[in-house]
Amino acid sequence: MNVIRSVLRYVRRSRWLAALFVICLVVDSAYSSLSPLSFKYLIDGAFIPKDLDMFWLVMALLVVGGAVAMAASILGERLLAHITERAMYDLRHRIFDQMSKQSIDFYNRFDQGTLMSRLTSDISALEYVVSGVVPNAIQHLLVISIGVVLLVQLEWSLTLILAGGLILLFLCPNLLRSKATRSSSNYREVHDRYVGTVDEMTKGYRVVRGLNLKRFMMNRAEQKLRDLYTAGFQVTFIYALLNRLPLLVFMILNGGAIGYGGYLIFQDKLSIGSFVSFYTIFLFVGQSVSSFSQLIPELFRAEVSLMRINELLDYRSTLSHADRPEPLHGFRESIRFHQVSFGYSDDRLALERVTFEIPHGSLTAFVGPSGSGKSTAMQLLMRFYDPQQGHISIDGKDLRHLDEEQFRERMGAVFQDSFLFNMPIEDNIRVACPQATDEDVREAAKAAQIHDYIMQLPDQYKTEVKEFGASMSGGQRQRLAIARALIKRPQLLLLDEVTSALDPNTEAEINGLIESLRGERTIVTVTHRLQSVVNADRIVVFQHGRVAEIGTHDELLLQNGVYKEMWDKQNGFVLTGNGFSAKVTGERLSQLPFFRGIPPEQLHLIAELFITETYDPDYRLIRENEPGDKFYIIVRGSVSIIRQGVPVARLEDGDHFGEIALLRDIPRTADVVVRLPTILLSLRRDQLLIVMERFPSIRSILEQSLQERMKDHSLPEGTGKEKGRNEHTMA
């Protein structure tokens, strides 16, 4: 079996311990097999002739042999513990090393539930094979081999008759092997999906509680539980049969041994002592055969686990690796995207023939509507994926041909989620540069403007981070993440939506921090909030997977293109009260198709009716089929539009939704769920009706605008995403 060969490979480092362990097994098995032979000498040589000397001789041999066997058994168990744990250490080390080298496609292929199941239950199954199945199998085979030799010596004819039945004991499990393997593999796959659901529940319990999603999660869990019940029933029943068949055969053989042995005694062809010895040895051999056959199902299970673990170990990343990577001594000139195309699936490209340049030492921003390709470009630059066409080069060298370790040593990255490890603050910063001194850690913290906060903590830099930094504010986590990136003194600093989940004041502080880092290194930032990049040296504007415009903020405004449209959409709001209270101008309302054509003085009155609402992530703002009476404009943040449980759109700063509710008393046609901390301006229908009573022309303008909007079927009714603004693909 493959699993046996794999076990032998796993214990290769411990081959001398394994050899000594086998010797201990031989001693223990020899005593177990030979001790029943004592009945022949006790009965025929001591009891019947009343020979006391023979009795004490046999007893002395049993005691001495038992002591030696016991010592060998204890030593063998100690050796086995060393062999098993070293083998499992090597296996786990290989798996973790494999996982650490993988790109994102590996984690897309194996979700967290699958990985956790394979790293726990599958490794445990192999550990049981190394520590239990294989040693027991070796011992049983030794007992069978020695026992068969003794049985032939005692009575060859009876041994010959029983041999056929013993062979059948070996063959029984193979009758159901294919079904057992299939059922076990199916059960593991179903179990992976169940573990994934449990993982969703534990990670998203705040969302489940906050949005009252208990019934939704129970429905998801019930289906997984039903599948687990069906698969579990099949695998349990088949493996029960595998255990029962050998026992049935052994019962038949046991009756045959007693019957034929008794016949030989009555014919004076076999002494009573020889029969007792023969039958006792037969029981040992038969029990060993039966036990060995019951180990075979465990090997079947382990074979499935081995296949699943090998699937992890044999996975080859989609990232290419040069046989002789070029060294990267530094970054001196520029980064260039040349005719780069990439898609997350075969049927659609997220980037198509993209070409642009990032000068050395510049602050370059990637901007664009949701789904435009800006985040994809960043992920390619981080080398989480490789282009399908074209190439990305640093100082003229293709990124795929460079030494990846050297590239990552010169790169620092900060992400939107600002993940922190559950360990002291100083270790969270130092983790990116293990050789950094305490002074280096403090310098990085000062550069990230987090040092003063750390010094106020009771244990200062020794303070333990718990729950991945949940007790810290978003700005504090981001500053720690920036310090972690800066401690490497990176030549290239990549920032992926680092301020999108922050409040306005904290965002302004982080933007100021980023500005302070200019000139020391090349900085590339991805953001959808244009106010953050007005001072950037170069802004690359993405749209529909292509580069639409490139320039500075002032140059792009003059082009009157995509950037100007995004800028106009995100402006026209006044934030007060530390950024948590907002107002909209009448001029900004005039840019919305729904209000277009209304006189400015009337728009000013309508603008005064809007009130500020703020929401945290995962809040369900609107429920499908519930009555609606509000219109919303997103000042800052992002929401998802979900129809019948399927996300259909993502709205961001400046987008609007719910205009139908201002004129029609109809149910909402989609759910709206908050994705990031969001500031909204809302207008209630009853307040707008008061204005329309004063100015009846407003109703006719709004009715006409609504009719035109209703013709656009690209989004569910009631979501005010302007056609062509954003594409809802993975960015």
Buried (B, 14 or more C-beta within 10 A) or exposed (E): BEBBEBBEEBBEBBEEBBEBBBBBBBBBBBBBBBBBBBBBBBBBBBBEEEBEEBBEBBEEBBEEBEEBBEEBBEBBEEBBEEBBBBBBEBBEEBBEEBBEEBBBBBEEEBBBBBBBBBBEBBBEBBBBBBBBBBBBBBBBBBBBBBBBEBBBEBBEEBBEBBEEBBEBBBEBBEEBBEBBBBBBBBBBBBBBBBBBBEBBBEEBEEBBEBBEBEEEBEEBBEEBBEBBEEBBEBBEEBBEBBBEBBEEBBEEBBEBBEEBBEEBBEEEEBBBBBBBBBBBBBBBBBBBBBBBBBBBBBBBBBBBBBBBBEBBEEBEBEBEEEEEBEEBEEBEEBBBBBEBBBBBEEEEBBBBBBEBBBEBBBBBBBBBBBBBBBBBBBBBBBBBBBBEBBBBBBBEBBBBBBBBEBBBBBBBBBBBBBEBEEEBBBBBBBBBBEEBEEEBBBBBBBBBBBBEBBEEEEEBBEBEBEEBBEEBEBBBBBBBBBBBBBBBBBBBBBBBBBBBBBBBEBBBBBBEBBBEBBEBBBBBBBBBBBBBBBEBBBBBBBBBBBBBBBBBBEEBBEBEBBBBBBBBBBBBBEBEEEBBBBBBBBBBBBBBBBBBBBBEEBBBBBBEBBBBBBBEBBBBBBBBEEEBBBBBBBBBBBBBBBBEEEBBBBBBBBBBBBBBBBBBEEEBBBBBBBBBBBBBBBBBBEBBEEBBEEBEEBBEBBEEBBEEBEEBEEBBBBBBBBEEBBBBBBB
